[in-house]
Every structure is written in structure tokens, then in C-alpha cells.
Amino acid sequence: MNWIDRIALLLVVIGGINWGSVGLFQYDLVGALFGGMSGMISRIIFTLVGIAALWCISLFFRGSDRS
């Protein structure tokens, strides 16, 4: 697993935690930390998480690095 895969997985985990907090507690953690859902930094983070999720789809189709 290379560095971009690790960063993508980290961003997807952050997104998953945020969606979990929205679903369970109706609390948008990213929005609260970075200026609401319409704040520029929040939108950038949401966009990066979405791109990371698309990148992580490729992990399903790669061969295993283990022998």
C-alpha cells in the first residue's frame, strides 16, 4: 500500500466518522470545526473525502501485495 492509498483511507475514515456522528447525534463534526457545511474549508474537506472514496474503489480491484 503506497502513501496515496493510506491518505485516501485516512480521509475515508474521517468521512465515515463524520457521517456516523451525523446519523447518531445529528452533529456534523467537520462542519462544526471548520465553519459549517457551507464554509469554504468544510467544502474542501468534504470534496477531498469524496475524491478519496472514489480512489479507494480501486483498492477492491488490486491484487494482494502479499505472496
Sine and cosine of phi, psi and omega as CSV:
sin_phi,cos_phi,sin_psi,cos_psi,sin_omega,cos_omega
0.00,0.00,0.81,-0.59,-0.03,-1.00
-1.00,-0.01,0.01,-1.00,-0.12,-0.99
-0.91,0.41,-0.59,0.81,-0.02,-1.00
-0.94,0.35,-0.55,0.83,0.08,-1.00
-0.90,0.44,-0.67,0.74,0.00,-1.00
-0.91,0.42,-0.67,0.74,0.03,-1.00
-0.90,0.43,-0.69,0.73,0.02,-1.00
-0.88,0.48,-0.70,0.71,0.02,-1.00
-0.90,0.44,-0.64,0.77,0.05,-1.00
-0.87,0.50,-0.71,0.70,0.00,-1.00
-0.91,0.42,-0.61,0.79,0.04,-1.00
-0.92,0.39,-0.62,0.79,0.06,-1.00
-0.90,0.43,-0.69,0.72,0.05,-1.00
-0.86,0.51,-0.70,0.72,0.04,-1.00
-0.89,0.46,-0.65,0.76,0.02,-1.00
-0.90,0.43,-0.66,0.75,0.05,-1.00
-0.89,0.45,-0.66,0.75,0.01,-1.00
-0.90,0.44,-0.71,0.70,0.03,-1.00
-0.90,0.43,-0.59,0.81,0.08,-1.00
-0.89,0.46,-0.66,0.75,0.02,-1.00
-0.93,0.36,-0.54,0.84,0.07,-1.00
-0.93,0.38,-0.71,0.71,-0.03,-1.00
-0.92,0.39,-0.65,0.76,-0.07,-1.00
-1.00,0.09,-0.63,0.78,-0.16,-0.99
-0.85,-0.52,0.01,1.00,-0.09,-1.00
0.80,0.60,0.68,0.73,-0.05,-1.00
-0.77,-0.64,0.89,-0.45,0.02,-1.00
-1.00,0.02,0.99,-0.15,-0.06,-1.00
-0.89,0.45,-0.71,0.70,0.01,-1.00
-0.89,0.45,-0.71,0.70,0.03,-1.00
-0.88,0.48,-0.65,0.76,0.00,-1.00
-0.92,0.39,-0.60,0.80,-0.02,-1.00
-0.98,0.21,-0.49,0.87,-0.16,-0.99
-0.82,-0.58,0.52,0.86,0.20,-0.98
1.00,-0.05,0.54,0.84,0.06,-1.00
0.99,0.16,0.18,-0.98,-0.06,-1.00
-0.91,0.41,-0.44,0.90,-0.03,-1.00
-1.00,-0.09,-0.02,1.00,0.04,-1.00
-0.93,0.38,0.56,-0.83,-0.08,-1.00
-0.87,0.49,-0.70,0.72,-0.02,-1.00
-0.91,0.41,-0.65,0.76,0.05,-1.00
-0.87,0.48,-0.69,0.73,0.00,-1.00
-0.90,0.43,-0.61,0.79,0.05,-1.00
-0.90,0.43,-0.70,0.71,0.01,-1.00
-0.90,0.45,-0.71,0.71,0.02,-1.00
-0.87,0.49,-0.65,0.76,0.03,-1.00
-0.91,0.42,-0.69,0.72,0.03,-1.00
-0.89,0.45,-0.63,0.78,0.04,-1.00
-0.90,0.43,-0.66,0.75,0.03,-1.00
-0.90,0.44,-0.69,0.73,0.05,-1.00
-0.90,0.44,-0.65,0.76,0.02,-1.00
-0.89,0.46,-0.63,0.77,0.02,-1.00
-0.89,0.45,-0.67,0.75,0.06,-1.00
-0.89,0.45,-0.65,0.76,0.04,-1.00
-0.88,0.47,-0.65,0.76,-0.06,-1.00
-0.92,0.38,-0.33,0.94,0.10,-0.99
-0.85,0.52,-0.58,0.82,-0.02,-1.00
-0.90,0.44,-0.40,0.92,0.01,-1.00
-0.90,0.43,-0.46,0.89,0.02,-1.00
-0.92,0.38,-0.45,0.89,-0.14,-0.99
-0.97,-0.25,0.06,1.00,0.01,-1.00
-1.00,-0.02,0.47,-0.89,0.09,-1.00
-0.96,0.27,0.33,-0.95,0.02,-1.00
-0.96,0.29,0.63,-0.78,0.06,-1.00
-0.98,0.22,-0.29,0.96,-0.04,-1.00
-0.99,0.15,0.56,-0.83,0.02,-1.00
-1.00,-0.08,0.00,0.00,0.00,0.00
